[in-house]
Amino acid sequence: MAGKDTNIGAKRARELRDELGLDPAAPVGCLLTTVEERMGLPVVFAALPDGVAGCCWRDGDAVVLWVNGTQPAVRRRFTLAHELGHVRCGHDAGVAVDTFATLSGRTTDSREVQANAFAAELLAPAAGVRELCDGEPTLEDVVRIAARYGISAIAALYRLSTLRLSRRVEQLKREIEEGLVTEVWDRLAPEPVQDAIALVDPDALPRLSPALRGSALAGVARGRASIADAAAAAGCSPERLSSGAAAIGI
């Protein structure tokens, strides 16, 4: 049975999907466009330190979502959904920087559990995952779910596990780790989700949200402005901005 925090995160995701006018089983489509254009939240893809997946930087009403742009597109997509989860679940500015371990579910922090559950339900809604399963899921089913919802094969498998739709999770995990999933993916050749996240070039980071271009924060991210300049522009203390910038490696 899902715990309280898992239920809270999933509920917030369903609420957002309803606000966006999505069918309960449909993919969210381009998450980057949804976050930046429909929700008005700026996103920065940067070369963050090893082990850092992203963070939700907040100062009062100001929000900037940071994502490690050096990671594969499916991982960036889940990270962005996770950071959005912190916003939609009402988490305050005290949320720590997110590591890859956190996004893999190895955490007991209630806020991180909520954000993970939010990301899972937003990207791969339970109703849709169940529709794609007819009996005990196979590796082919894992690939179809991953491709339809723009997540990794291992994330699709974890979704099957948390929804209690598979009794062969460990076997399927071994097949994924042994590389069999690549053969299945090549054979099925499913159409990938079209998300602008996949167009972010790891060799041209940082990628800044259009809303941030020309800002003091953009100058800091590109090494052209000081923390003090950015703090003055953002209306917060240099110490507050410095601590946040140091945590994510800029």
Backbone as CSV, one residue per row, in Angstrom:
resi,resn,N_x,N_y,N_z,CA_x,CA_y,CA_z,C_x,C_y,C_z
1,MET,0.846,-1.199,0.000,0.000,0.000,0.000,0.880,1.247,0.000
2,ALA,0.535,2.228,-0.832,1.306,3.462,-0.901,1.159,4.240,0.399
3,GLY,2.243,4.908,0.802,2.223,5.697,2.021,1.594,7.063,1.799
4,LYS,1.474,7.802,2.892,0.835,9.122,2.856,1.540,10.064,1.887
5,ASP,2.885,10.123,1.953,3.613,11.069,1.106,3.531,10.693,-0.366
6,THR,3.548,9.409,-0.659,3.378,8.962,-2.040,2.015,9.386,-2.571
7,ASN,0.993,9.225,-1.744,-0.358,9.605,-2.164,-0.476,11.111,-2.379
8,ILE,0.196,11.891,-1.521,0.152,13.349,-1.663,0.787,13.767,-2.990
9,GLY,1.985,13.231,-3.276,2.665,13.586,-4.516,1.868,13.197,-5.740
10,ALA,1.324,11.993,-5.746,0.535,11.527,-6.892,-0.726,12.372,-7.070
11,LYS,-1.348,12.751,-5.974,-2.557,13.576,-6.060,-2.241,14.939,-6.670
12,ARG,-1.139,15.545,-6.248,-0.758,16.853,-6.813,-0.487,16.730,-8.315
13,ALA,0.094,15.621,-8.735,0.350,15.409,-10.162,-0.952,15.274,-10.934
14,ARG,-1.906,14.527,-10.380,-3.201,14.370,-11.060,-3.917,15.713,-11.158
15,GLU,-3.792,16.532,-10.113,-4.403,17.861,-10.142,-3.804,18.709,-11.260
16,LEU,-2.477,18.647,-11.403,-1.828,19.418,-12.463,-2.221,18.892,-13.837
17,ARG,-2.250,17.579,-14.000,-2.649,16.997,-15.285,-4.067,17.462,-15.648
18,ASP,-4.935,17.526,-14.666,-6.306,17.989,-14.909,-6.302,19.463,-15.318
19,GLU,-5.480,20.287,-14.652,-5.367,21.702,-15.004,-4.870,21.875,-16.435
20,LEU,-3.981,20.980,-16.847,-3.413,21.050,-18.194,-4.337,20.472,-19.255
21,GLY,-5.452,19.893,-18.815,-6.418,19.326,-19.742,-5.979,18.024,-20.366
22,LEU,-5.160,17.256,-19.659,-4.650,15.993,-20.178,-5.614,14.847,-19.879
23,ASP,-5.740,13.941,-20.830,-6.446,12.692,-20.563,-5.699,11.963,-19.450
24,PRO,-6.412,11.285,-18.542,-5.755,10.617,-17.414,-4.672,9.627,-17.814
25,ALA,-4.729,9.088,-19.035,-3.750,8.100,-19.456,-2.722,8.648,-20.450
26,ALA,-2.867,9.917,-20.835,-2.033,10.463,-21.905,-0.667,10.923,-21.415
27,PRO,0.342,10.883,-22.293,1.648,11.452,-21.951,1.530,12.964,-21.792
28,VAL,2.428,13.542,-21.029,2.401,14.985,-20.834,2.988,15.715,-22.035
29,GLY,3.686,15.005,-22.917,4.272,15.635,-24.090,5.551,16.362,-23.743
30,CYS,5.737,17.561,-24.284,6.960,18.317,-24.041,6.906,18.957,-22.655
31,LEU,7.635,18.374,-21.737,7.610,18.865,-20.361,8.265,20.238,-20.258
32,LEU,9.326,20.463,-21.006,10.029,21.745,-20.926,9.113,22.896,-21.341
33,THR,8.375,22.714,-22.435,7.431,23.739,-22.877,6.330,23.944,-21.847
34,THR,5.854,22.844,-21.278,4.801,22.928,-20.267,5.252,23.754,-19.069
35,VAL,6.456,23.481,-18.584,6.964,24.167,-17.390,7.246,25.636,-17.676
36,GLU,7.923,25.914,-18.799,8.340,27.287,-19.053,7.224,28.165,-19.617
37,GLU,6.461,27.643,-20.558,5.468,28.479,-21.231,4.097,28.438,-20.573
38,ARG,3.655,27.263,-20.169,2.308,27.169,-19.597,2.288,27.462,-18.111
39,MET,3.418,27.181,-17.419,3.440,27.403,-15.976,4.288,28.606,-15.592
40,GLY,5.047,29.149,-16.537,5.815,30.359,-16.281,6.970,30.192,-15.326
41,LEU,7.552,28.982,-15.261,8.674,28.732,-14.364,9.969,28.609,-15.166
42,PRO,10.984,29.426,-14.864,12.240,29.352,-15.614,13.040,28.099,-15.263
43,VAL,13.697,27.541,-16.290,14.499,26.328,-16.124,15.912,26.605,-16.624
44,VAL,16.893,26.139,-15.864,18.291,26.241,-16.267,18.879,24.838,-16.346
45,PHE,19.457,24.495,-17.498,20.217,23.260,-17.638,21.691,23.647,-17.558
46,ALA,22.402,23.086,-16.596,23.798,23.449,-16.385,24.634,22.206,-16.132
47,ALA,25.952,22.374,-16.250,26.869,21.271,-15.942,27.098,21.261,-14.440
48,LEU,26.181,20.637,-13.726,26.244,20.597,-12.270,27.259,19.547,-11.813
49,PRO,27.694,19.627,-10.559,28.688,18.672,-10.060,28.211,17.229,-10.158
50,ASP,29.173,16.311,-10.236,28.844,14.888,-10.274,27.971,14.524,-9.078
51,GLY,26.937,13.763,-9.347,26.048,13.319,-8.273,24.871,14.231,-8.043
52,VAL,24.906,15.467,-8.575,23.792,16.409,-8.406,22.872,16.315,-9.615
53,ALA,21.618,15.997,-9.368,20.644,15.880,-10.456,20.002,17.218,-10.770
54,GLY,19.716,18.004,-9.735,19.083,19.294,-9.941,18.670,19.898,-8.618
55,CYS,17.966,21.014,-8.687,17.444,21.608,-7.461,16.332,22.584,-7.796
56,CYS,15.523,22.856,-6.801,14.457,23.848,-6.900,14.880,25.027,-6.039
57,TRP,15.371,26.096,-6.690,15.846,27.275,-5.958,14.681,28.217,-5.741
58,ARG,14.477,28.593,-4.484,13.363,29.474,-4.168,13.830,30.588,-3.256
59,ASP,13.287,31.757,-3.482,13.487,32.890,-2.579,12.195,33.698,-2.616
60,GLY,11.370,33.502,-1.597,10.056,34.115,-1.614,9.224,33.513,-2.736
61,ASP,8.698,34.371,-3.594,7.888,33.891,-4.716,8.735,33.523,-5.928
62,ALA,10.011,33.868,-5.902,10.880,33.585,-7.041,11.283,32.112,-7.054
63,VAL,11.212,31.498,-8.232,11.548,30.078,-8.386,12.394,29.908,-9.642
64,VAL,13.481,29.152,-9.535,14.254,28.728,-10.700,14.519,27.241,-10.548
65,LEU,14.188,26.462,-11.576,14.404,25.023,-11.546,15.703,24.707,-12.278
66,TRP,16.617,24.011,-11.591,17.924,23.662,-12.148,17.961,22.169,-12.451
67,VAL,18.537,21.835,-13.606,18.657,20.436,-14.029,20.077,20.196,-14.527
68,ASN,20.649,19.051,-14.166,21.976,18.680,-14.654,21.861,18.336,-16.141
69,GLY,22.357,19.223,-16.980,22.214,19.055,-18.420,23.174,18.076,-19.047
70,THR,24.073,17.493,-18.249,25.024,16.522,-18.805,24.453,15.114,-18.838
71,GLN,23.284,14.926,-18.262,22.686,13.600,-18.158,21.823,13.272,-19.377
72,PRO,21.524,11.977,-19.600,20.647,11.601,-20.720,19.289,12.299,-20.631
73,ALA,18.660,12.471,-21.774,17.411,13.239,-21.848,16.323,12.688,-20.932
74,VAL,16.196,11.354,-20.860,15.136,10.791,-20.011,15.393,11.101,-18.540
75,ARG,16.662,11.159,-18.155,16.975,11.490,-16.760,16.721,12.963,-16.497
76,ARG,17.060,13.832,-17.451,16.778,15.263,-17.290,15.267,15.485,-17.153
77,ARG,14.513,14.729,-17.938,13.048,14.871,-17.934,12.476,14.513,-16.565
78,PHE,12.969,13.408,-15.983,12.460,13.026,-14.667,12.915,14.029,-13.611
79,THR,14.157,14.506,-13.731,14.652,15.498,-12.769,13.793,16.751,-12.801
80,LEU,13.474,17.244,-14.002,12.650,18.452,-14.100,11.274,18.204,-13.495
81,ALA,10.695,17.039,-13.748,9.389,16.722,-13.154,9.483,16.674,-11.636
82,HIS,10.593,16.140,-11.126,10.812,16.069,-9.673,10.909,17.476,-9.079
83,GLU,11.687,18.357,-9.724,11.840,19.725,-9.201,10.509,20.467,-9.268
84,LEU,9.752,20.243,-10.334,8.418,20.833,-10.414,7.545,20.308,-9.282
85,GLY,7.747,19.055,-8.912,6.993,18.474,-7.804,7.203,19.228,-6.502
86,HIS,8.424,19.690,-6.264,8.676,20.475,-5.047,7.818,21.737,-5.038
87,VAL,7.657,22.357,-6.213,6.845,23.569,-6.301,5.376,23.244,-6.076
88,ARG,4.877,22.254,-6.782,3.459,21.931,-6.722,3.040,21.326,-5.387
89,CYS,3.990,20.729,-4.683,3.682,20.170,-3.361,3.873,21.205,-2.249
90,GLY,4.257,22.427,-2.620,4.362,23.515,-1.649,5.553,23.438,-0.740
91,HIS,6.644,22.824,-1.207,7.837,22.720,-0.362,8.564,24.058,-0.312
92,ASP,9.102,24.367,0.866,9.720,25.679,1.054,11.146,25.711,0.526
93,ALA,11.825,26.817,0.789,13.165,27.028,0.251,14.218,26.155,0.925
94,GLY,13.842,25.422,1.952,14.822,24.608,2.668,15.083,23.250,2.054
95,VAL,14.476,22.941,0.910,14.689,21.641,0.275,16.124,21.540,-0.214
96,ALA,16.766,20.425,0.083,18.165,20.242,-0.294,18.314,20.007,-1.782
97,VAL,19.553,20.185,-2.263,19.870,19.839,-3.649,19.576,18.361,-3.858
98,ASP,19.014,18.025,-5.023,18.637,16.638,-5.295,19.788,15.869,-5.933
99,THR,20.095,14.713,-5.354,21.111,13.839,-5.910,20.436,12.751,-6.734
100,PHE,21.252,11.988,-7.468,20.681,10.898,-8.251,20.137,9.801,-7.337
101,ALA,20.736,9.657,-6.151,20.224,8.682,-5.187,18.822,9.074,-4.723
102,THR,18.628,10.388,-4.508,17.309,10.872,-4.096,16.255,10.544,-5.140
103,LEU,16.574,10.807,-6.407,15.608,10.569,-7.471,15.410,9.086,-7.747
104,SER,16.323,8.253,-7.252,16.168,6.805,-7.405,15.324,6.204,-6.294
105,GLY,14.838,7.063,-5.392,13.953,6.591,-4.331,14.653,6.196,-3.050
106,ARG,15.982,6.407,-2.975,16.711,6.016,-1.774,16.711,7.175,-0.777
107,THR,15.524,7.507,-0.293,15.364,8.598,0.655,14.121,8.362,1.499
108,THR,14.158,8.897,2.717,12.979,8.834,3.590,12.453,10.237,3.867
109,ASP,13.085,11.259,3.293,12.626,12.634,3.448,11.239,12.752,2.813
110,SER,10.264,13.163,3.580,8.880,13.187,3.090,8.728,14.069,1.853
111,ARG,9.488,15.174,1.802,9.382,16.070,0.643,9.926,15.406,-0.622
112,GLU,10.989,14.636,-0.472,11.557,13.956,-1.640,10.664,12.800,-2.097
113,VAL,10.059,12.107,-1.146,9.117,11.035,-1.498,7.946,11.626,-2.273
114,GLN,7.437,12.761,-1.808,6.323,13.421,-2.505,6.730,13.845,-3.913
115,ALA,7.925,14.443,-4.043,8.382,14.923,-5.354,8.604,13.768,-6.319
116,ASN,9.136,12.649,-5.821,9.312,11.469,-6.684,7.977,10.915,-7.146
117,ALA,7.022,10.835,-6.219,5.700,10.319,-6.569,5.008,11.251,-7.556
118,PHE,5.205,12.552,-7.372,4.648,13.539,-8.295,5.208,13.317,-9.700
119,ALA,6.531,13.196,-9.795,7.172,13.025,-11.100,6.697,11.744,-11.783
120,ALA,6.601,10.664,-11.023,6.185,9.385,-11.590,4.764,9.459,-12.132
121,GLU,3.853,10.064,-11.374,2.457,10.139,-11.811,2.263,11.167,-12.923
122,LEU,3.025,12.258,-12.884,2.911,13.254,-13.944,3.358,12.679,-15.279
123,LEU,4.514,12.004,-15.283,5.077,11.515,-16.536,4.459,10.199,-16.986
124,ALA,4.236,9.295,-16.054,3.711,7.959,-16.392,2.504,7.663,-15.517
125,PRO,1.357,8.262,-15.841,0.168,8.122,-14.989,-0.264,6.669,-14.822
126,ALA,-0.694,6.360,-13.621,-1.080,4.986,-13.306,-2.120,4.451,-14.286
127,ALA,-3.090,5.286,-14.651,-4.143,4.840,-15.567,-3.571,4.403,-16.904
128,GLY,-2.597,5.142,-17.399,-1.998,4.808,-18.677,-1.110,3.584,-18.621
129,VAL,-0.332,3.472,-17.554,0.542,2.305,-17.398,-0.289,1.034,-17.306
130,ARG,-1.378,1.100,-16.578,-2.248,-0.080,-16.459,-2.859,-0.459,-17.806
131,GLU,-3.187,0.545,-18.613,-3.769,0.259,-19.932,-2.811,-0.513,-20.827
132,LEU,-1.516,-0.284,-20.647,-0.515,-0.915,-21.503,-0.131,-2.315,-21.035
133,CYS,-0.670,-2.736,-19.908,-0.337,-4.061,-19.371,-1.512,-5.017,-19.550
134,ASP,-1.255,-6.120,-20.216,-2.266,-7.161,-20.392,-1.656,-8.460,-19.873
135,GLY,-1.838,-8.694,-18.610,-1.188,-9.847,-17.981,0.155,-9.451,-17.394
136,GLU,0.996,-10.445,-17.110,2.308,-10.196,-16.525,3.187,-9.447,-17.531
137,PRO,3.711,-8.260,-17.171,4.510,-7.465,-18.111,5.806,-8.163,-18.528
138,THR,6.159,-7.974,-19.783,7.403,-8.498,-20.323,8.374,-7.329,-20.529
139,LEU,9.584,-7.658,-20.982,10.546,-6.600,-21.266,10.038,-5.712,-22.406
140,GLU,9.288,-6.310,-23.335,8.686,-5.516,-24.404,7.707,-4.489,-23.843
141,ASP,6.935,-4.902,-22.837,6.004,-3.964,-22.203,6.755,-2.831,-21.501
142,VAL,7.865,-3.157,-20.867,8.680,-2.143,-20.197,9.137,-1.100,-21.219
143,VAL,9.604,-1.566,-22.377,10.073,-0.654,-23.422,8.931,0.203,-23.949
144,ARG,7.768,-0.386,-24.162,6.625,0.379,-24.678,6.209,1.467,-23.690
145,ILE,6.203,1.144,-22.411,5.847,2.129,-21.383,6.887,3.243,-21.342
146,ALA,8.163,2.870,-21.353,9.244,3.854,-21.304,9.170,4.803,-22.497
147,ALA,8.951,4.252,-23.680,8.913,5.077,-24.889,7.688,5.993,-24.910
148,ARG,6.536,5.444,-24.537,5.301,6.246,-24.587,5.365,7.435,-23.643
149,TYR,5.978,7.245,-22.475,5.953,8.298,-21.468,7.275,9.041,-21.302
150,GLY,8.254,8.739,-22.144,9.496,9.501,-22.114,10.305,9.313,-20.847
151,ILE,10.353,8.075,-20.353,11.144,7.764,-19.167,12.103,6.628,-19.514
152,SER,13.035,6.346,-18.621,13.980,5.265,-18.866,13.317,3.915,-18.633
153,ALA,13.943,2.866,-19.144,13.409,1.521,-18.937,13.365,1.177,-17.453
154,ILE,14.405,1.579,-16.717,14.428,1.241,-15.287,13.346,2.019,-14.539
155,ALA,13.073,3.266,-14.964,11.991,4.033,-14.342,10.642,3.402,-14.648
156,ALA,10.478,2.889,-15.871,9.234,2.204,-16.235,9.050,0.949,-15.383
157,LEU,10.161,0.233,-15.147,10.084,-0.965,-14.318,9.709,-0.610,-12.879
158,TYR,10.304,0.447,-12.339,9.959,0.872,-10.979,8.493,1.270,-10.904
159,ARG,7.981,1.849,-11.991,6.564,2.230,-12.008,5.684,0.984,-11.942
160,LEU,6.045,-0.045,-12.695,5.314,-1.306,-12.633,5.369,-1.902,-11.236
161,SER,6.530,-1.748,-10.601,6.705,-2.303,-9.257,5.850,-1.569,-8.235
162,THR,5.897,-0.226,-8.243,5.138,0.534,-7.246,3.631,0.393,-7.449
163,LEU,3.224,0.144,-8.694,1.796,-0.054,-8.966,1.379,-1.511,-8.784
164,ARG,2.327,-2.344,-8.375,2.081,-3.770,-8.121,1.524,-4.485,-9.354
165,LEU,2.118,-4.182,-10.500,1.659,-4.777,-11.749,2.571,-5.899,-12.235
166,SER,3.665,-6.147,-11.526,4.586,-7.203,-11.950,5.067,-8.009,-10.758
167,ARG,5.188,-9.324,-11.002,5.759,-10.230,-9.998,7.176,-10.638,-10.397
168,ARG,7.666,-10.059,-11.515,8.972,-10.455,-12.036,9.936,-9.262,-12.091
169,VAL,9.796,-8.374,-11.143,10.592,-7.144,-11.164,12.091,-7.441,-11.154
170,GLU,12.531,-8.318,-10.275,13.964,-8.598,-10.172,14.508,-9.232,-11.456
171,GLN,13.742,-10.127,-12.057,14.178,-10.748,-13.310,14.269,-9.705,-14.426
172,LEU,13.258,-8.848,-14.529,13.272,-7.810,-15.552,14.416,-6.817,-15.313
173,LYS,14.699,-6.545,-14.050,15.810,-5.649,-13.733,17.125,-6.245,-14.211
174,ARG,17.304,-7.542,-14.004,18.534,-8.193,-14.469,18.639,-8.132,-15.992
175,GLU,17.517,-8.319,-16.677,17.519,-8.261,-18.138,17.901,-6.861,-18.628
176,ILE,17.431,-5.847,-17.924,17.799,-4.476,-18.280,19.287,-4.252,-18.042
177,GLU,19.777,-4.681,-16.884,21.192,-4.497,-16.539,22.115,-5.265,-17.474
178,GLU,21.642,-6.384,-18.020,22.451,-7.193,-18.935,22.433,-6.655,-20.369
179,GLY,21.657,-5.598,-20.599,21.632,-4.978,-21.919,20.591,-5.529,-22.870
180,LEU,19.777,-6.451,-22.423,18.757,-7.024,-23.300,17.726,-5.982,-23.722
181,VAL,17.544,-4.972,-22.887,16.550,-3.945,-23.199,16.928,-3.179,-24.465
182,THR,18.233,-3.033,-24.718,18.672,-2.332,-25.928,18.259,-3.094,-27.179
183,GLU,18.399,-4.412,-27.130,17.996,-5.250,-28.261,16.492,-5.129,-28.508
184,VAL,15.718,-5.149,-27.431,14.259,-5.039,-27.555,13.883,-3.667,-28.104
185,TRP,14.556,-2.623,-27.613,14.267,-1.263,-28.062,14.547,-1.132,-29.563
186,ASP,15.671,-1.686,-29.992,16.024,-1.626,-31.416,15.020,-2.399,-32.274
187,ARG,14.553,-3.513,-31.763,13.612,-4.350,-32.531,12.245,-3.686,-32.637
188,LEU,11.759,-3.118,-31.534,10.429,-2.495,-31.543,10.452,-1.113,-32.194
189,ALA,11.590,-0.423,-32.084,11.765,0.924,-32.650,10.571,1.833,-32.348
190,PRO,10.216,2.006,-31.073,9.061,2.842,-30.740,9.347,4.324,-30.993
191,GLU,8.312,5.078,-31.267,8.452,6.520,-31.454,8.710,7.182,-30.099
192,PRO,9.757,7.993,-29.997,10.035,8.653,-28.720,9.117,9.846,-28.485
193,VAL,8.976,10.234,-27.237,8.236,11.446,-26.901,9.016,12.646,-27.424
194,GLN,8.318,13.583,-28.049,8.970,14.773,-28.564,9.048,15.824,-27.457
195,ASP,10.221,15.966,-26.872,10.412,16.918,-25.780,11.655,17.741,-26.075
196,ALA,11.538,19.060,-25.975,12.668,19.946,-26.235,13.839,19.678,-25.295
197,ILE,13.592,18.969,-24.214,14.679,18.594,-23.306,15.750,17.818,-24.065
198,ALA,15.324,16.997,-25.026,16.274,16.185,-25.786,17.161,17.038,-26.692
199,LEU,16.763,18.279,-26.946,17.529,19.156,-27.822,18.580,19.969,-27.066
200,VAL,18.565,19.889,-25.740,19.565,20.616,-24.947,20.930,19.980,-25.171
201,ASP,21.876,20.765,-25.662,23.203,20.267,-26.017,24.119,20.283,-24.797
202,PRO,24.587,19.115,-24.337,25.480,19.072,-23.176,26.784,19.840,-23.395
203,ASP,27.142,20.067,-24.656,28.379,20.791,-24.959,28.170,22.293,-25.064
204,ALA,26.939,22.743,-24.852,26.644,24.178,-24.955,25.911,24.669,-23.715
205,LEU,26.319,24.186,-22.554,25.679,24.578,-21.304,26.359,25.833,-20.747
206,PRO,25.642,26.665,-19.958,24.270,26.440,-19.519,23.241,26.839,-20.577
207,ARG,22.115,26.150,-20.543,20.969,26.520,-21.363,20.009,27.234,-20.432
208,LEU,19.698,28.488,-20.744,18.877,29.313,-19.874,17.465,29.454,-20.413
209,SER,16.519,29.497,-19.502,15.145,29.785,-19.886,15.089,31.159,-20.545
210,PRO,14.258,31.329,-21.589,14.127,32.651,-22.211,13.832,33.757,-21.203
211,ALA,13.121,33.434,-20.132,12.771,34.435,-19.131,13.981,34.942,-18.358
212,LEU,15.092,34.210,-18.406,16.281,34.586,-17.644,17.350,35.257,-18.491
213,ARG,17.210,35.219,-19.789,18.248,35.778,-20.651,18.414,37.275,-20.404
214,GLY,19.658,37.692,-20.215,19.949,39.088,-19.931,19.876,39.431,-18.465
215,SER,19.490,38.459,-17.622,19.382,38.716,-16.189,20.737,38.585,-15.501
216,ALA,20.807,39.086,-14.257,22.038,38.939,-13.485,22.334,37.474,-13.192
217,LEU,21.281,36.692,-12.989,21.489,35.264,-12.740,22.125,34.609,-13.959
218,ALA,21.705,35.018,-15.141,22.305,34.483,-16.360,23.783,34.827,-16.408
219,GLY,24.115,36.033,-15.954,25.514,36.431,-15.923,26.340,35.572,-14.994
220,VAL,25.771,35.230,-13.842,26.474,34.358,-12.898,26.664,32.977,-13.511
221,ALA,25.598,32.437,-14.097,25.672,31.095,-14.671,26.713,31.014,-15.784
222,ARG,26.885,32.129,-16.510,27.861,32.144,-17.612,29.211,32.699,-17.179
223,GLY,29.343,33.000,-15.866,30.612,33.498,-15.363,30.889,34.940,-15.718
224,ARG,29.847,35.735,-16.027,30.038,37.120,-16.462,29.575,38.143,-15.430
225,ALA,29.041,37.669,-14.316,28.577,38.587,-13.279,28.864,37.978,-11.913
226,SER,28.929,38.832,-10.911,29.225,38.363,-9.557,27.946,37.955,-8.837
227,ILE,28.137,37.199,-7.762,27.004,36.839,-6.906,26.327,38.096,-6.382
228,ALA,27.121,39.115,-6.026,26.562,40.359,-5.488,25.652,41.037,-6.518
229,ASP,26.076,41.042,-7.791,25.256,41.635,-8.853,23.919,40.904,-8.968
230,ALA,23.996,39.563,-8.970,22.784,38.766,-9.115,21.867,38.941,-7.923
231,ALA,22.446,39.007,-6.728,21.639,39.172,-5.519,20.906,40.508,-5.547
232,ALA,21.600,41.559,-5.984,20.971,42.879,-6.056,19.807,42.863,-7.042
233,ALA,20.002,42.182,-8.175,18.946,42.110,-9.184,17.770,41.266,-8.709
234,ALA,18.079,40.221,-7.934,17.030,39.318,-7.465,16.346,39.822,-6.214
235,GLY,16.945,40.818,-5.565,16.359,41.363,-4.354,16.532,40.486,-3.139
236,CYS,17.624,39.715,-3.087,17.900,38.888,-1.917,19.344,39.125,-1.483
237,SER,19.713,38.579,-0.338,21.060,38.814,0.180,22.096,38.022,-0.614
238,PRO,23.324,38.570,-0.743,24.397,37.818,-1.404,24.665,36.485,-0.728
239,GLU,24.533,36.441,0.616,24.777,35.195,1.344,23.772,34.124,0.966
240,ARG,22.518,34.535,0.820,21.456,33.590,0.460,21.705,33.036,-0.938
241,LEU,22.004,33.919,-1.883,22.233,33.472,-3.252,23.533,32.690,-3.359
242,SER,24.544,33.108,-2.624,25.841,32.430,-2.675,25.735,31.005,-2.197
243,SER,24.995,30.795,-1.109,24.872,29.444,-0.564,24.143,28.537,-1.557
244,GLY,23.118,29.090,-2.214,22.398,28.301,-3.207,23.248,27.998,-4.424
245,ALA,24.014,28.999,-4.870,24.872,28.811,-6.032,25.975,27.797,-5.732
246,ALA,26.544,27.879,-4.538,27.615,26.944,-4.177,27.106,25.523,-4.120
247,ALA,25.874,25.371,-3.654,25.310,24.013,-3.522,25.158,23.320,-4.851
248,ILE,24.908,24.109,-5.905,24.734,23.492,-7.214,25.934,23.698,-8.122
249,GLY,26.989,24.261,-7.565,28.255,24.280,-8.283,28.447,25.385,-9.291
250,ILE,27.835,26.559,-9.092,28.085,27.663,-10.008,28.784,28.801,-9.261
